[in-house]
Amino acid sequence: MKKNSINRRTMLRGVGAATIGLPFLEEMLVSRALATPAPANGGIPVRAFNVFFGLGIPKPIQSEGFDSVLEPLKPLRDKLLIMREVNQVRCDESGINAHFDGASGAFTATPPNGEAKSGGASLDQMIRHGVYPRGLPAGMVPTLVGGTYFRRSRVSRYVHSYNPNGTVAATMQERPRDLFERVFGSVTIDDKNPDARRARLKRSVLDSVVDEYRYYTGNNSPLGSASRARVTEHLERIREYEQRAYAMKRRKDGPARPPRSQVLHGGSADPGGQGIDITLEELTTEWRLMADLYALAIETDRVRFGSLTFLAAGERIRLTGDYHYNGRKIFTFDDARQQNATGDKGCSHEWWHKFNEKTKNEALRAHAHMKMHEVAYFLQRLAKTREANGRSILENSLFTISTESGDGRHNNVQRELSGVFHAITSANGLFKTGQIMDIGAEGLDVYNTMIRTMGAPGRLGPAKRENRNIDQIRA
């Protein structure tokens, strides 16, 4: 008798390291082999991710809502709770760079503990260890940390997922190909072979799962015709992203690919803190591939926890290029010329230090708008994928979006670390969405409320501090 159901965590496993997850299919609805825990939520797994963008949005500009820099989030407004007046002042460390302090407090609400550790666990890891105390299902990437960034002094500028002891929860993946291999594996090639690189460019991780692929799409498949078509489409998309990540030579049956990325990585991406020159096209091409790959990892249930970074805290780049949104030109970026400066003083970073409520702040607004556009690109990618309960992955998961400061001027800690922008998704209906809410509370209390609402034990911050529930964010 033909099998008519399959495990929610069915994987295509190939030789070597390749592990490819299947998309959610209707045949998985009737399977009892769901990954634990399986609460009364349609079997939707618990997920939590931190999404960070650098430099922040000054508090006065946040008050303008979707009429200003938050415009790119407007199409997602029903799926987001935007929280204003969330304060991270307790994260200040006297004598330490405020960008670093604010970034350390993002998702932890605790001050830093040296240059390579946070002061404690991050939201995603508190939830991960609380909800999955015996560990995640076998074969999963425990935590995925990735991003596109350049400022490198002090780890918490760009890493935003931390274990309970403050150590980074996973190695940062900053190259698309490295993130791809972390999630889907790699093709094993003999490094001693002089033609190894050429061979790698001609092979794909999908080549090693071809027999299983044929089974799930062939006549003996346990899947219906609609699901077989979805599997085919799904694997073609993995191949497309792999080709983009590796700039592979175009195959006869493969899609066209963009030019190989010229974005800098490693030490050369942050030459002595002086900043780098980069075009808007270079920046967004790299980021969108990272965002696509990260989203695909979530869709295939290869990862349920982690963080993604778009530009580091105190980021130093000299951006150039025309910026368009929804068919209209927003701004022409030319930071060094517009700042009339070179080196670090010519970077977009300086627009935040020059913020003034009484001026137009045109360049800052354009940069912040662009950042929201790129964050929205990632979120919209996950808003398209429906799960068993009819909601999207975006709605079923907890995505927390935040940054390092409420005001980029360093001469007032109270102002700089007050009113830090936050937004969250509903986590399968646990939190209110479709609102912009003035919270008027410490980040520590907001985060602990989120942790408790997600069903995880434990808390952030000092053990003796009184719990203060922020009940207005709960659904």
N, C-alpha and C positions, 0 to 999 in steps of 0.2 A: 504494500500500500504506500502510495507516494506521501512523503513527509510534507506537511503543510505549515510547519512552524520552525523557526530557528532562534537560536539564542541571541539576545540583545547585544551580546559582546562577541559575536562571531567575527573572527579575524581571518584574513588570508595571510598565511605564514609561508614565507619562502626560505630558500637556503640562505645561510648567512644571517644577517641582521634584519632583513626586511620583514615588517609587520604592517599590514594594511587593514584598517578597520572599515567595515561596511557602513553605509549611511543607514538611517533609521528606515525600516521597511514595514509594510503592513503585516507581514508574516511574523514580525517580532511582537505584535500586540497580543497574540495568543500564547506566546511562550511563557512558561513559568520559570525559566532559567534566567531571571533578571539578576543583575549585579546587586549585591547588598550595599547599603540598606535599601529596602523596598517599602517606603511608607505609603500611606493612602494618598498618593499624588499621581497616580497613573504610571508608577514605576519610573518616573523621571529622576535621574541621579542628581544629587546635591553637587553644585559647582559654585566656585567663587574665584573671581579674577579681579586684579587691581590694574587699572589703566591710568598711567601717569603722563602728564604733559608738562613741559618745563616752563618756568617763569611766572605762571599764574595769570589771573585776571583781576586787576584792581577792583576793590569792593565797589567803588562808585559806578564802575562800568557794569558790574553784575546787576545792579539795580535796574538797568535798562531792559532786562529780559531778552526776549527774542528779537527785539527791534535793533539790536546792535551785534556784538561779537558772538552771541549765542545763536544767531540766525541759523547756522548749519545744523543745530540740534532740533530745530523746530519740527522737521518731519518725524522726529522720534519722540516728541513731547508727551504723547500718551503712554510711552513705555519708560519714561524717566521721572524720577523725583529729583528735582534740582534743589539743593539745600544751600542757602546762604547763611551768613552769620555763624559759621562753624569755626571755632577758635582753637589754635594750636600753640598758644603762648607758653604753655608748660614745656614745650619742646625746646625753648631757647636755652642755649649754652653760652654764657658770657665769654666773649673773646673768640668765638667760633663764627665762621661765615654763616650769615643768616639763610642763604640759599641751601646750604648743607643742613642746617637745623630743620628748616621747613620740609625738605625732602625726606629727612630721617623720620619726621613725624607723620608724613603721609602714609596712611594705612596702619600705622603702629601707635600713634598718639603718644610716643615716648621720645625723649631726647636721644641723640646718638651716644654710642659707647665706643669711642675711638673711631678711626678712619675706615675700618674694614668691617664693622659690625653695627647693627642697630641696637637700640636700647631694649628691644624685646621682640616678640612675635608680631607678624603682620596679620591682618584680618583673614586673608585666605588660608594661612597656615593654622590659625586658631580653629577655623571651621573644619579644615581638613582633618586635623588630629582629633577634634571633638566628635565629628560625625563618623569618621572611619578609624576608630581607635585600634583596630586590628590590621590596618593597612588597606590600601585600595585593591580592587580586583587585580589578579595576576596579569602581567603583560602591559600595564599602563605606565605612562611616563608620570612619575609621582608629582612633579612640579615642572612647569615650563616657564622659563623666564627669557624674554627676548625684547628686542627693541632697536630703534634707529636713533643714535645719539653720538655726541662728539666730546663733550666736556667729561673729563675722566678723573679729576682729583677727587678722592674720597668716594667709596663704593656706593653709598646711599644716594648719590646724585642720580644714579641710573638704575640700580637694582631696587626692586620694590616688593620682594617676597622673602620673608625671614622666618627661620625656625624659632621655637620658643627661647632658645639660648642666644638669639640675636645674630647667629651666623646666617649667611645667605642660603636660601632654601634650594637653590640649583644654580648651576653655571649659567652665566649670561650668554645668550646666543645673539650675536650682533650681525652675523652674515646669514642671508637667507638660506644658503646651502647647508650651513651648520644646523640651523633650526630644522630644515627638512630632514637631515640625517638623524637628528635627535628624536624626531617623531616617527619617521617611516623607515629608518634604517639606511643602509648604504650597500652598494655593490662591492663585493670583495675583489680587489685587484692586487696582483703581485707587484709590490712597489719596486722590486728589482728588475721588473720588465721595463725596458726603455720605452715601450709603446703603451705603458699603463694609462697615461693620461688620455691618449687617443682612444683606448679601449673604453675608458670610463665615459667618455663623451658619446659613445655609441650604444651604451647600455643603460638600462633603467631598473630601479628596484622592482618595477612591475613585471619585468622579464622573469623574475624568479617566482612569481605567483601565477604564472600564466595558466598552469593546469587547473588550479582552483578557480581562476577567473572563468575558464571555459566551462567548468562544472556548474557554476552559479548562473551562467548565462545560456547554457545549453538545454537540450531537450529533457535531460534528467534532473534539471534543477528543481529544488523545492519551492522556487519562487514563481509567482505569477508573471504575466507578460509585462505589466507596469513596473514591477520591482526589478525584473531583469533589465529593463531599459534604464532604470535608475542606477543600477550597479555599473552598467556600461558607461553611462554619463559621468558617474562618480570617478571611475578609474581614469577616464580620459582627462578629467580635470586635474587629478593627481599628476598625471604625466605632463600636462601643460605647466603646472607650477614647478615641477621638477626641472623641466626644460628651461624655464625662466630663471630658476635658482642657479643652475649650472651653466647657463648660456649654451646649452647643448646644440649641436648641429641639427638642423631641421630634418625630421624624418618625413618620409612620403606621406604618412598618415598623421603627422603632427601639426599643431598650429604654428603660426608665425610667432616669433619671440622678439622682445625689445632688445636694444643693444646691451652689451655687458655693462654692468654697473661700474661707475668710476668713483663711487663714494669711498672715502678713506675709512680705514679701520685701524685698531691698535694705536700705538703711540703717535703715529703720524696724523691721527685725527684730532689730536689736541697738542699742537706744538708749543709747549711751554705756557699754555693757557692763553695764547695770543689769538686764538680763533682761526677759522679756515674760511676760504671762499667757496661757495657752493651755489648752484642754481636751484631754483624752485623745482624744475623738472628732475634734476638729479636726486633731490631730497625726497620728493613724493613718489618717484618710481621705486626707489629702494624701500621706502616705508610701506607702500601699498602691497608690494610682494610679501613683505614680512607679515602684514596684517592678513593677507589672504591665506598664507600658510598657517598662521596661528588659528585663524577661524576654522580652517580645514581640520586641524588637529582636534578642535573641540567637536566639530560635526561628526568626526569618526570615532568619538569617545576614546581617543588616545590620551586625553588630558582633561582634568576637571579642576585643577588649581594652578595658579601662577600669576604672572604679571607681564604687562606689555608697556613699553616706554616709547613715547614719541618726543624726542629731544630731552636732554638732561636738565637737571636743576642748574640754574645759572648758565644755561647753554651759551656758547660763544661761536656764532657763525656770522659771516657776512653774506647775507642772502641777496641774490639778484633774480630778476625775472618778473614778468607780468602775471598777476594773480587774478583769475576770473572765477566767478561763482554764479551758477544758474544763468549763464549766458551774458553776464555783465562784468565789466572790468572793475575790480575792487581797488587795486593799487598796483603800482610798479615798485617792486622791492629793489633797492640799491643802497644797502645799509651804509657802507663806507662813505660813499659820496654824500648821502643825505646827512650823515653824522659829521662830515668833513673831518674825518679822522682815519687813522690806520691802526693796525693791530687790534688789541682787545677793545680799544675805545671806538673802533668803527663797527663793532658787532651789534646785532639786534638787542642783545642783553642791555645795552645802555638806554634803550627807549623806556624800559621799566624803571630805571633809576631816575629818569627825567620826568616821570609821570607827574602831571599837575592837573588837579580837578578843574582848573579855570581855563585850560587850553583844550584844543581839539584832540591832541594825542593821536594824530592820524596814523602814523606809522605803527605805534603800539597796537592800535585797534585792528589794523590790517593783519599784523602778525598773529594776534590772538584769534581773529576770525579764521585765518588759515589753519591754525592748530585745531580749532573746533571742527573745521571741515574734514581734517584728516582723522580725528577721533571718530567723527560721525561715519566716515567711510568704513571703519572697522565694525562699528556697532550695527550699521545697516546691513552689512554682510551677514550677520547672525540673526537679523530680524526677518530674513527671508526663509529660513529653514524651520519647518513645522515639525512638532513632535507629537507623541501619542495623545496628549491631552488637548491638541488643537492650538496650543500656544507655540510661539517661536522659541528657539534656543535663547535668544536675548531675554525674553520674558521669563523663561523658566530658571535662569541662572541669576546669581548675584554678581553684577558688574559694578564695581565702585570706581568712579572716575574722580581724580583729584590732582593736586599740584602742590607747589611749595609755598606760595605766599599769597596774601591778600593785597599787598602793596609792595612794589619793588624797592622803595626807598629805605636804605639801611639805617637811617638816623632815628628810627622809632620802632622798637621791637613790638610794642603793643599793637601798633598799626600794621606792621608787616606780617605778623603771624595771627592776626585776627581776620575774620571774614574770608577764610580760605574756601575757594570753590569746591563743592562736592556735588556729585550726582550719583544716584544708584538706580538699578533696575528692580523689578518686583520680586525676584527670587521665587517664582511660581506662586505669586499672589500674596506673599508675606508682607510686602511693603507697599505703601501708597505710591501711585504714579500719576502722571498727568497734572502735576502741580509744581509751582515754584514756591518754596516754603522758607520763611525766615526762622531758623532754628533757635538762635540765641543760646548756644550751649557749647561746651567743650567737645572737641573731637573725641576725647577719651570716652565720654558718656554716650556719644552717638555710636561709636564703634562697639562698645560693650552691649548696647541695646541691640545692634545688628547681630552680634555673636549669639546672644541669648535667643533672639527671634529665629535664628537659623537652627536652633536646637542643639548647639554645642555648649558643653560645660566650660568652665574656666573664664578668665577675664584678663584684660590688659590693665596695666598700671599698678599702683601701690595696693597691696593686699588690704591695708587698713582704711583705704579710702571708701567712703560711703557710695553705694550704687545709686545712680541717678538715671532712672529710665526716661528716655525721650519717646514717650508713647505716641506722639503725634505722627511719627514716621511709619508706624505699623498700620497695616491694612485692617 
